[in-house]
């Protein structure tokens, strides 16, 4: 049970209490304005970013909004791979961007495999990629089944039309590896 201060009605105490409440409110409002927004993973939209560090998928209506939603304050985020639903790196029907927190460059060799995205279907991206662009010295290998199994493409650096890759890879990838 709470105890009550018998002097709470005294004019000086009331003024100090109101001042304290006002300062507390101002401090709380200032903290809300200065604090970075908590990352809320939005999964609605055709442009998705999967961050491997945080194991987080964020989707938005534009590629720029998806990348912005993926960022955490001033921390650097490195883009490693971007898949496009359209050929020629078109963004009108959607993008899937694979990122990692911090500054990252892939190794020059294809072995060992640095990252594997085992199921593009969980992001709504199975059998959608029509072009691919890689960044930070990375290459991507596409697989027609989940878990990086089944038939695979060759290693791809940048390819504006995945249908021109050996075996025709437009609208076929279900998973991929990065090296």
Secondary structure as GFF3:
##gff-version 3
##sequence-region A 1 179
A	DSSP	alpha_helix	11	34	.	.	.	ID=ss1
A	DSSP	beta_strand	47	51	.	.	.	ID=ss2
A	DSSP	beta_strand	56	60	.	.	.	ID=ss3
A	DSSP	alpha_helix	63	70	.	.	.	ID=ss4
A	DSSP	beta_strand	77	84	.	.	.	ID=ss5
A	DSSP	three_ten_helix	87	89	.	.	.	ID=ss6
A	DSSP	beta_strand	95	101	.	.	.	ID=ss7
A	DSSP	beta_strand	115	117	.	.	.	ID=ss8
A	DSSP	three_ten_helix	120	123	.	.	.	ID=ss9
A	DSSP	beta_strand	131	134	.	.	.	ID=ss10
A	DSSP	beta_strand	140	145	.	.	.	ID=ss11
A	DSSP	three_ten_helix	146	148	.	.	.	ID=ss12
A	DSSP	beta_strand	149	152	.	.	.	ID=ss13
A	DSSP	beta_strand	158	159	.	.	.	ID=ss14
A	DSSP	three_ten_helix	162	164	.	.	.	ID=ss15
A	DSSP	beta_strand	175	178	.	.	.	ID=ss16
###
